[in-house]
């Protein structure tokens, strides 16, 4: 079968064309060679048409000169051009994601549709292409040229932001420092532009990229936290606020990890004041910390260690029982907070076990508390193999378990320090001895009261030694485990001893008091007193010494040199001076003693 396409408008036209071609073909082949019969066509064609009318098959039979019939088949396809072509099936429609991305690009590039033949636009496009290829210096040079040549260009704001972005993309400590400066200048010159929020976000990202692990320097983390907070508060309507909040949560995760690790280190050294200070700082400052359950359990353990210390001390039963109750209650509060507010945390069972060991009832969280805890824990991402490899190779902090929900803290409460915790313990100790039967108020700090059991003694009369005052001191040093029985000690009176009094053979001299009366003081009389009432040192005879006599004038020194001229010196002799003669009677020498005969061979002197 032979199939061919037909471009005729109708079936009739195609049939006529087929018949014409067949006739011409027969005529051409009918001219046989001399002596042969021409081929006679048989007019018995067969035509087949498909139901839709688009395909036509024509069959014709001819007889050659030998009398053998030959059959030829012609098939044509005809399109129905009277019906319109349905192009909706072949049309490709853009998906929702494609349309969304196109809208984002159009919103990001506000200069779409501007004249691209402007020289400043050409410079800007050239710089953007260079920065995209990694040629940051070339791109910044083109942008700076555009700013200097066209100061009123409509691309001025975008050029300044592009310069800062080029520094940020280049990376490195020096480049990031320059990028921060450029972003801050952009925020100053264009504070109301939508891109100002992006510039402030990039400043926080600069410090976020340089942030180190929790056990390293945390200055970059503090700067990053400050910049993200400023971005959230200064640009609350920006689209970048959710991203800034998430970055802030990650930064606070690192800072909370640092505080918790320091508290755990102090726990191994039994420095419970520092442990309480660090853990309470984490609890109040970073409520979204991923290991808050461990932190609260550690805080409760520190309070329980303090209670054990009071329980083992040899204090009176009343104050000791009060101190035990206070610190046991604080430990139980920390354990209850884990059970109630962090019921979906991994270590909630540890808190329940500690409450059961203290013979305290285990609270049941409400449905709202349970749902809030589950939502918070489910928002955290789990560790993957790629995370472990990345932390093994890269020196960056671990922020995998950072919460994805909740508002991060935008202000820091007053920090809690170890000296403040020690002062709190001192106040509790004083309050326990002052009123052991008073109700416990763990959250209220009691100021120490300075009281004495005996009245202050009267001032000693002038000329007598001040008496000693006896004061009964309650308690003793508990750090050494000594007994806490009242001790009576002697302390000097608060009044100053009179001038002239003697203590142990030493005379007490007090300025201003040794004088007879206040009226005789120099301030009252106006007479200068260089000693201000003190007895002058030295002998009793204060007669002034005679003045020192001046030495007598020295006379002129006589000239002892006579006026005679020195003797004339003889003129030096000409030639080599003659050496003095050697006296052989005084000493012997091999140099001046001649040797004779065989003695000349003897090197020793004779």
C-alpha positions as CSV (number, residue, x, y, z in Angstrom):
1,X,0.0,0.0,0.0
2,X,1.2,3.5,-0.9
3,X,0.0,6.4,1.2
4,X,0.5,10.0,0.2
5,X,-0.8,13.3,1.5
6,X,-3.2,15.3,-0.7
7,X,-3.4,19.1,-0.6
8,X,-6.6,19.3,-2.6
9,X,-9.5,21.2,-1.1
10,X,-12.1,18.5,-1.7
11,X,-12.6,14.9,-2.4
12,X,-13.8,15.6,-5.9
13,X,-10.8,17.6,-6.9
14,X,-8.5,14.8,-5.6
15,X,-10.4,12.2,-7.7
16,X,-10.2,14.3,-10.8
17,X,-6.5,14.8,-10.3
18,X,-6.0,11.1,-9.8
19,X,-7.8,10.2,-12.9
20,X,-5.9,12.8,-15.0
21,X,-2.6,11.5,-13.7
22,X,-3.6,7.9,-14.4
23,X,-4.7,8.7,-18.0
24,X,-1.5,10.6,-18.7
25,X,0.5,7.7,-17.3
26,X,-1.4,5.3,-19.6
27,X,-0.9,7.4,-22.7
28,X,2.8,7.7,-22.0
29,X,3.2,4.0,-21.6
30,X,0.9,3.3,-24.5
31,X,3.5,4.2,-27.1
32,X,5.0,0.8,-27.4
33,X,7.9,-0.1,-29.5
34,X,7.3,-1.2,-33.1
35,X,6.0,-4.6,-33.4
36,X,4.3,-4.5,-29.9
37,X,0.7,-3.9,-28.8
38,X,0.1,-0.8,-26.6
39,X,-1.2,-1.1,-23.0
40,X,-5.0,-0.7,-22.9
41,X,-6.3,0.7,-19.6
42,X,-9.3,-1.1,-18.1
43,X,-11.9,1.5,-16.9
44,X,-12.8,-0.4,-13.8
45,X,-11.6,1.8,-10.9
46,X,-12.4,1.0,-7.2
47,X,-12.7,3.8,-4.7
48,X,-12.7,3.5,-0.8
49,X,-13.5,6.4,1.5
50,X,-13.1,6.3,5.3
51,X,-16.0,7.2,7.5
52,X,-14.6,10.6,8.4
53,X,-14.1,11.5,4.8
54,X,-10.4,12.3,5.2
55,X,-8.9,9.3,3.5
56,X,-9.5,8.1,-0.1
57,X,-8.2,5.0,-1.8
58,X,-8.5,4.5,-5.6
59,X,-7.7,1.2,-7.3
60,X,-7.3,0.8,-11.1
61,X,-6.5,-2.2,-13.3
62,X,-4.6,-2.1,-16.6
63,X,-3.6,-4.8,-19.2
64,X,-0.1,-4.7,-20.7
65,X,0.9,-5.7,-24.2
66,X,1.2,-9.3,-23.2
67,X,-2.3,-9.4,-21.9
68,X,-1.4,-9.6,-18.2
69,X,-3.5,-7.4,-16.0
70,X,-1.7,-4.9,-13.7
71,X,-3.3,-3.2,-10.6
72,X,-2.3,0.2,-9.2
73,X,-3.6,1.7,-5.9
74,X,-3.6,5.4,-5.0
75,X,-4.3,6.6,-1.5
76,X,-4.8,10.2,-0.5
77,X,-5.4,12.0,2.8
78,X,-7.5,15.1,2.8
79,X,-7.9,17.4,5.8
80,X,-11.3,19.0,6.4
81,X,-10.4,22.6,6.1
82,X,-14.0,23.7,6.6
83,X,-13.6,23.0,10.4
84,X,-11.5,25.3,12.6
85,X,-8.3,23.9,14.1
86,X,-8.5,23.5,18.0
87,X,-5.4,25.2,19.2
88,X,-6.3,25.0,22.9
89,X,-4.9,21.4,23.1
90,X,-1.6,22.4,21.7
91,X,-1.2,25.6,23.8
92,X,1.2,25.4,26.8
93,X,0.0,27.3,29.9
94,X,2.3,28.5,32.6
95,X,2.0,26.7,36.0
96,X,1.2,28.5,39.2
97,X,4.8,28.3,40.4
98,X,6.1,29.9,37.1
99,X,3.6,32.7,37.5
100,X,4.6,33.2,41.1
101,X,8.3,33.4,40.3
102,X,7.6,35.8,37.5
103,X,5.7,38.1,39.9
104,X,8.6,37.9,42.4
105,X,11.1,38.8,39.8
106,X,9.0,41.7,38.6
107,X,8.5,43.0,42.2
108,X,12.2,42.6,42.9
109,X,13.3,44.5,39.8
110,X,11.4,47.8,39.8
111,X,13.2,49.0,36.8
112,X,11.7,46.5,34.3
113,X,10.4,48.3,31.3
114,X,12.8,51.2,31.6
115,X,14.8,52.4,28.7
116,X,17.8,50.1,28.5
117,X,19.6,52.4,26.1
118,X,20.4,55.0,28.8
119,X,24.1,55.2,29.6
120,X,23.6,54.8,33.3
121,X,21.4,51.8,32.8
122,X,24.0,50.2,30.6
123,X,26.7,50.8,33.2
124,X,24.5,49.3,35.9
125,X,23.7,46.2,33.8
126,X,27.4,45.8,33.0
127,X,28.3,45.9,36.7
128,X,25.6,43.4,37.6
129,X,26.9,41.0,35.0
130,X,30.5,41.4,36.3
131,X,29.4,40.8,39.9
132,X,27.4,37.8,38.9
133,X,30.5,36.3,37.3
134,X,32.6,36.9,40.3
135,X,34.5,40.0,39.1
136,X,33.7,42.1,42.1
137,X,36.4,44.7,41.6
138,X,35.3,45.4,38.1
139,X,31.6,45.6,39.0
140,X,32.3,48.0,41.9
141,X,34.4,50.1,39.6
142,X,31.6,50.4,37.1
143,X,29.1,51.2,39.8
144,X,31.3,53.9,41.3
145,X,31.8,55.3,37.8
146,X,28.1,55.5,37.3
147,X,27.5,57.2,40.6
148,X,30.3,59.8,39.9
149,X,29.2,60.5,36.3
150,X,25.4,60.5,36.9
151,X,24.7,61.7,40.4
152,X,21.0,62.2,39.6
153,X,20.5,58.8,38.1
154,X,17.4,56.8,39.0
155,X,19.7,53.9,39.6
156,X,21.7,55.6,42.4
157,X,20.0,53.8,45.3
158,X,20.3,50.4,43.6
159,X,23.9,51.0,42.8
160,X,24.8,51.8,46.4
161,X,23.1,48.6,47.5
162,X,24.8,46.6,44.8
163,X,28.2,47.8,46.0
164,X,27.4,46.6,49.5
165,X,26.2,43.3,48.1
166,X,29.4,42.8,46.1
167,X,31.4,43.1,49.3
168,X,29.1,40.7,51.1
169,X,29.3,38.1,48.3
170,X,33.1,38.4,48.1
171,X,33.4,37.3,51.8
172,X,36.4,37.4,54.1
173,X,36.9,39.4,57.2
174,X,38.0,42.6,55.4
175,X,35.3,42.4,52.8
176,X,32.5,41.8,55.4
177,X,33.7,44.7,57.4
178,X,33.5,46.9,54.4
179,X,30.1,45.5,53.5
180,X,28.8,46.4,57.0
181,X,30.0,50.0,56.5
182,X,28.2,50.2,53.1
183,X,25.0,48.8,54.5
184,X,25.0,51.2,57.4
185,X,25.5,54.1,55.0
186,X,22.6,52.9,52.9
187,X,20.3,52.8,56.0
188,X,21.4,56.4,56.8
189,X,20.9,57.8,53.3
190,X,17.7,55.8,52.4
191,X,15.9,55.1,55.7
192,X,12.4,54.9,54.2
193,X,13.3,52.7,51.2
194,X,12.1,49.1,51.2
195,X,15.6,48.0,50.7
196,X,16.7,49.5,54.1
197,X,15.2,46.5,55.8
198,X,17.2,44.3,53.6
199,X,20.4,46.2,54.4
200,X,19.8,45.9,58.1
201,X,19.1,42.2,57.7
202,X,22.4,41.8,55.9
203,X,24.3,43.5,58.8
204,X,22.9,40.8,61.1
205,X,23.9,38.1,58.5
206,X,27.5,39.4,58.5
207,X,27.9,38.7,62.2
208,X,25.9,35.5,61.9
209,X,28.3,34.2,59.3
210,X,31.3,34.9,61.6
211,X,29.6,33.5,64.7
212,X,31.7,30.7,66.4
213,X,30.9,27.8,68.6
214,X,29.4,28.3,72.1
215,X,32.7,27.5,73.8
216,X,34.6,30.2,71.8
217,X,34.4,34.0,71.6
218,X,30.7,35.0,71.7
219,X,31.2,38.7,70.7
220,X,29.9,38.0,67.2
221,X,26.8,36.3,68.5
222,X,26.0,39.3,70.7
223,X,26.4,41.7,67.8
224,X,24.2,39.5,65.6
225,X,21.5,39.4,68.3
226,X,21.6,43.2,68.6
227,X,21.3,43.7,64.8
228,X,18.4,41.2,64.3
229,X,16.5,42.8,67.2
230,X,17.0,46.2,65.6
231,X,15.7,44.9,62.3
232,X,12.6,43.5,63.9
233,X,11.8,46.6,65.9
234,X,12.7,49.2,63.2
235,X,11.1,47.5,60.3
236,X,8.1,45.5,61.7
237,X,6.2,45.6,58.3
238,X,9.0,44.1,56.3
239,X,8.7,40.7,54.6
240,X,12.0,39.7,56.1
241,X,10.8,39.8,59.7
242,X,10.0,36.1,59.8
243,X,13.5,35.3,58.6
244,X,15.0,37.7,61.0
245,X,13.1,36.1,63.9
246,X,14.3,32.6,62.9
247,X,17.9,33.9,62.8
248,X,17.5,35.5,66.2
249,X,16.2,32.2,67.6
250,X,19.3,30.5,66.3
251,X,21.6,33.1,67.8
252,X,19.9,32.9,71.2
253,X,20.2,29.1,71.0
254,X,23.9,29.5,70.8
255,X,24.0,32.0,73.6
256,X,21.8,29.8,75.8
257,X,24.1,26.8,75.1
258,X,27.1,28.8,76.3
259,X,25.4,29.8,79.6
260,X,24.2,26.3,80.2
261,X,27.6,24.7,79.5
262,X,29.2,27.1,81.9
263,X,26.7,26.2,84.6
264,X,27.3,22.5,84.0
265,X,31.1,23.1,84.5
266,X,30.5,24.9,87.8
267,X,28.3,22.0,88.9
268,X,31.3,19.7,88.6
269,X,33.2,22.0,90.9
270,X,30.4,22.2,93.5
271,X,30.1,26.0,93.0
272,X,26.4,26.1,93.4
273,X,26.1,29.9,93.5
274,X,27.5,30.1,90.0
275,X,25.4,27.2,88.8
276,X,22.2,28.9,90.1
277,X,23.2,32.2,88.5
278,X,23.9,30.6,85.0
279,X,20.8,28.4,84.9
280,X,18.4,31.2,86.1
281,X,19.9,33.4,83.4
282,X,19.0,30.8,80.8
283,X,15.5,30.4,82.2
284,X,14.6,34.0,82.2
285,X,16.5,35.2,79.1
286,X,16.1,32.3,76.5
287,X,12.7,30.6,77.1
288,X,12.9,28.8,73.7
289,X,16.1,27.0,74.5
290,X,16.0,23.4,73.2
291,X,17.5,21.9,76.4
292,X,15.4,23.9,78.8
293,X,14.3,20.7,80.6
294,X,18.0,19.8,81.4
295,X,18.6,23.4,82.5
296,X,15.6,23.4,85.0
297,X,16.6,19.9,86.3
298,X,20.2,21.2,86.9
299,X,18.8,24.3,88.7
300,X,16.7,22.1,90.9
301,X,19.7,19.9,91.7
302,X,21.7,22.9,92.7
303,X,19.0,24.0,95.1
304,X,18.7,20.5,96.5
305,X,22.5,20.5,97.0
306,X,22.1,23.7,99.1
307,X,19.4,22.1,101.1
308,X,21.6,19.1,101.8
309,X,24.3,21.5,103.0
310,X,22.0,23.1,105.5
311,X,20.7,19.6,106.5
312,X,24.3,18.5,107.3
313,X,25.3,21.6,109.2
314,X,25.2,21.9,113.0
315,X,22.8,24.8,113.2
316,X,20.0,25.2,115.7
317,X,17.0,23.1,114.8
318,X,14.7,26.1,114.1
319,X,16.9,28.0,111.6
320,X,18.1,24.7,110.0
321,X,14.6,23.4,109.4
322,X,13.6,26.8,107.9
323,X,16.5,26.8,105.5
324,X,15.9,23.2,104.5
325,X,12.2,24.0,103.7
326,X,13.2,27.1,101.6
327,X,15.7,25.3,99.4
328,X,13.7,22.1,99.0
329,X,10.7,24.2,97.8
330,X,12.9,26.0,95.3
331,X,14.2,22.7,93.9
332,X,10.6,21.3,93.7
333,X,9.4,24.4,91.8
334,X,12.1,23.8,89.2
335,X,11.1,20.1,88.8
336,X,7.4,21.0,88.6
337,X,8.1,23.5,85.9
338,X,9.6,20.8,83.8
339,X,6.6,18.5,84.3
340,X,4.0,21.2,83.6
341,X,5.5,23.5,80.9
342,X,7.8,21.0,79.1
343,X,5.8,17.8,79.3
344,X,6.9,16.8,75.8
345,X,10.6,17.2,76.5
346,X,12.9,14.2,76.5
347,X,13.9,14.4,80.2
348,X,10.6,15.0,81.8
349,X,10.7,11.6,83.4
350,X,13.9,12.6,85.3
351,X,12.0,15.5,86.9
352,X,9.2,13.2,87.9
353,X,11.6,10.8,89.5
354,X,13.1,13.6,91.5
355,X,9.7,14.7,92.8
356,X,8.9,11.1,93.7
357,X,12.2,10.8,95.6
358,X,11.3,14.0,97.6
359,X,7.9,12.3,98.5
360,X,6.0,15.1,96.7
361,X,3.0,14.7,94.4
362,X,3.6,14.8,90.6
363,X,1.5,17.5,89.0
364,X,-0.5,16.8,85.8
365,X,-0.2,19.4,82.9
366,X,-3.4,20.9,81.5
367,X,-4.4,20.1,77.9
368,X,-3.3,23.6,76.9
369,X,0.1,23.2,78.4
370,X,0.5,19.7,76.9
371,X,-0.5,21.0,73.4
372,X,1.9,24.0,73.6
373,X,4.8,21.8,74.6
374,X,4.1,19.3,71.9
375,X,3.9,22.1,69.3
376,X,7.2,23.6,70.4
377,X,9.0,20.2,70.4
378,X,7.6,19.2,67.0
379,X,8.8,22.4,65.4
380,X,12.4,21.4,66.1
381,X,14.3,19.6,63.4
382,X,16.0,16.3,64.0
383,X,19.7,15.5,63.3
384,X,20.6,14.0,59.9
385,X,23.8,12.4,58.7
386,X,24.7,15.5,56.7
387,X,24.5,17.6,59.9
388,X,26.9,15.4,61.7
389,X,29.4,15.5,58.8
390,X,29.1,19.3,58.5
391,X,29.7,19.9,62.2
392,X,32.7,17.6,62.1
393,X,34.3,19.5,59.3
394,X,33.0,23.0,59.6
395,X,33.7,25.2,62.7
396,X,30.2,26.5,63.1
397,X,27.7,26.4,66.0
398,X,25.0,23.7,66.3
399,X,21.6,25.2,65.6
400,X,19.7,22.1,64.4
401,X,17.4,21.8,67.4
402,X,16.4,25.5,67.3
403,X,12.7,26.1,67.6
404,X,10.8,27.2,64.5
405,X,7.9,28.8,66.5
406,X,7.5,31.4,69.2
407,X,8.6,34.9,69.5
408,X,12.3,35.4,70.6
409,X,13.2,37.7,73.4
410,X,13.8,41.2,72.2
411,X,15.1,42.6,75.5
412,X,17.4,41.0,78.1
413,X,16.4,41.1,81.8
414,X,18.8,42.1,84.5
415,X,21.6,39.6,84.5
416,X,21.9,37.3,87.6
417,X,25.4,36.9,88.9
418,X,27.0,34.7,91.5
419,X,27.6,37.5,94.0
420,X,23.9,38.3,93.9
421,X,23.1,34.6,94.6
422,X,25.5,34.6,97.5
423,X,23.8,37.8,98.9
424,X,20.5,36.0,98.6
425,X,21.8,33.0,100.6
426,X,23.1,35.4,103.2
427,X,19.8,37.1,103.5
428,X,18.0,33.7,103.9
429,X,20.5,32.8,106.6
430,X,19.9,36.0,108.5
431,X,16.1,35.7,108.2
432,X,16.2,32.1,109.4
433,X,18.0,33.1,112.6
434,X,15.9,36.3,113.1
435,X,12.5,34.6,112.9
436,X,12.6,30.8,112.4
437,X,8.9,30.4,112.6
438,X,8.1,33.0,109.9
439,X,6.5,31.7,106.6
440,X,8.8,30.9,103.8
441,X,9.1,33.5,101.0
442,X,11.7,32.2,98.6
443,X,11.3,35.0,96.1
444,X,11.6,37.8,98.6
445,X,15.1,38.9,99.6
446,X,15.4,40.0,103.2
447,X,17.9,42.8,104.0
448,X,20.2,42.0,106.8
449,X,19.4,43.9,110.0
450,X,22.2,45.2,112.1
451,X,21.0,44.8,115.7
452,X,22.7,44.4,119.1
453,X,21.4,42.7,122.2
454,X,22.9,45.3,124.6
455,X,22.7,49.0,124.8
456,X,25.6,51.1,123.7
457,X,27.8,52.0,126.6
458,X,28.1,55.6,127.7
459,X,31.0,57.7,126.6
460,X,34.0,57.5,128.8
461,X,35.0,60.6,130.7
462,X,38.0,62.5,129.6
463,X,41.3,61.2,130.8
464,X,40.1,57.6,131.2
465,X,40.3,54.6,128.9
466,X,37.2,53.7,127.0
467,X,35.6,50.5,128.4
468,X,35.0,47.4,126.3
469,X,31.5,46.6,125.3
470,X,30.3,43.0,125.4
471,X,28.1,41.8,122.5
472,X,26.4,38.4,122.2
473,X,26.8,37.1,118.7
474,X,24.3,34.4,117.6
475,X,25.6,31.6,115.4
476,X,29.0,30.9,114.2
477,X,31.0,30.1,111.1
478,X,29.0,27.3,109.4
479,X,31.6,26.7,106.8
480,X,33.8,24.8,109.3
481,X,31.0,23.0,110.9
482,X,31.5,24.5,114.3
483,X,28.9,24.6,117.0
484,X,26.4,27.4,116.8
485,X,26.2,28.4,120.5
486,X,26.0,32.1,121.4
487,X,29.5,33.6,121.8
488,X,30.2,36.7,123.9
489,X,32.9,38.9,122.5
490,X,34.4,42.2,123.6
491,X,34.4,45.2,121.3
492,X,35.6,48.7,121.9
493,X,33.1,51.4,122.4
494,X,32.0,53.5,119.5
495,X,32.9,56.7,121.3
496,X,36.5,58.1,120.7
497,X,38.8,57.9,123.7
498,X,39.6,61.1,125.4
499,X,42.9,62.8,124.7
500,X,45.6,62.1,127.3
501,X,44.2,58.6,128.2
502,X,46.7,55.7,128.4
503,X,46.1,52.2,127.1
504,X,48.9,49.8,127.7
505,X,51.3,52.6,128.4
506,X,50.5,54.5,125.2
507,X,49.1,58.0,125.4
508,X,46.1,58.6,123.1
509,X,46.5,61.8,121.2
510,X,43.4,62.9,119.3
511,X,43.6,66.0,117.1
512,X,41.1,68.6,118.3
513,X,40.3,66.6,121.5
514,X,43.5,67.1,123.4
515,X,42.9,70.9,123.4
516,X,41.5,72.3,126.6
517,X,38.3,73.7,125.2
518,X,36.9,74.2,121.7
519,X,37.3,78.0,122.3
520,X,41.0,77.6,122.3
521,X,41.2,75.9,119.0
522,X,43.0,77.7,116.2
523,X,39.7,78.0,114.2
524,X,38.1,79.8,117.0
525,X,40.9,82.1,118.1
526,X,42.3,82.8,114.7
527,X,45.8,82.1,116.0
528,X,47.7,79.7,113.7
529,X,48.6,76.5,115.5
530,X,51.0,74.3,113.4
531,X,50.4,71.3,115.6
532,X,46.6,71.6,115.8
533,X,46.6,70.8,119.5
534,X,49.3,68.0,119.4
535,X,52.3,68.2,121.7
536,X,55.4,69.4,120.0
537,X,58.3,67.0,119.7
538,X,61.7,67.9,121.0
539,X,63.3,69.2,124.3
540,X,61.4,71.3,126.7
541,X,63.8,74.3,126.1
542,X,62.5,75.8,123.0
543,X,64.9,78.7,122.9
544,X,65.9,79.6,119.4
545,X,69.5,78.8,118.4
546,X,71.8,81.6,117.5
547,X,72.2,82.3,113.8
548,X,74.9,80.5,112.0
549,X,78.0,82.7,111.6
550,X,79.1,83.3,108.0
551,X,82.7,82.1,107.2
552,X,85.5,84.7,107.0
553,X,86.5,85.8,103.6
554,X,89.5,84.0,102.1
555,X,92.6,86.0,101.2
556,X,94.4,86.0,97.9
557,X,96.6,82.9,97.4
558,X,100.3,83.9,97.0
559,X,102.1,83.0,93.8
560,X,104.8,80.5,94.8
561,X,106.3,80.3,91.3
562,X,109.4,82.4,90.9
563,X,110.0,84.5,87.8
564,X,113.2,82.7,86.7
565,X,113.1,81.1,83.3
566,X,113.5,77.4,83.0
567,X,116.9,76.0,82.0
568,X,117.5,75.6,78.2
569,X,117.3,72.0,77.0
570,X,120.2,70.5,74.9
571,X,119.6,69.9,71.3
572,X,119.0,66.3,70.4
573,X,122.0,64.4,68.9
574,X,121.9,63.5,65.3
575,X,121.7,59.9,64.2
576,X,120.7,56.7,66.2
577,X,121.0,57.2,70.0
578,X,123.6,55.1,71.7
579,X,122.2,52.4,74.1
580,X,123.4,52.6,77.7
581,X,126.1,50.3,78.8
582,X,125.2,47.1,80.6
583,X,126.7,46.5,84.0
584,X,127.5,42.7,84.2
585,X,128.2,43.0,87.9
586,X,124.6,43.7,88.8
587,X,122.9,40.8,86.9
588,X,123.6,38.1,84.4
589,X,122.0,37.7,81.1
590,X,122.5,35.4,78.1
591,X,122.0,38.4,75.9
592,X,125.0,40.3,77.2
593,X,127.2,37.4,78.1
594,X,129.0,35.9,75.3
595,X,129.5,32.2,74.9
596,X,132.6,30.6,73.7
597,X,133.4,27.3,72.0
598,X,130.9,24.4,72.5
599,X,129.0,26.4,75.0
600,X,127.4,28.2,72.1
601,X,125.3,25.2,71.5
602,X,123.9,25.2,75.1
603,X,120.6,27.2,75.0
604,X,120.6,27.7,78.8
605,X,122.3,30.8,80.2
606,X,125.5,30.2,82.2
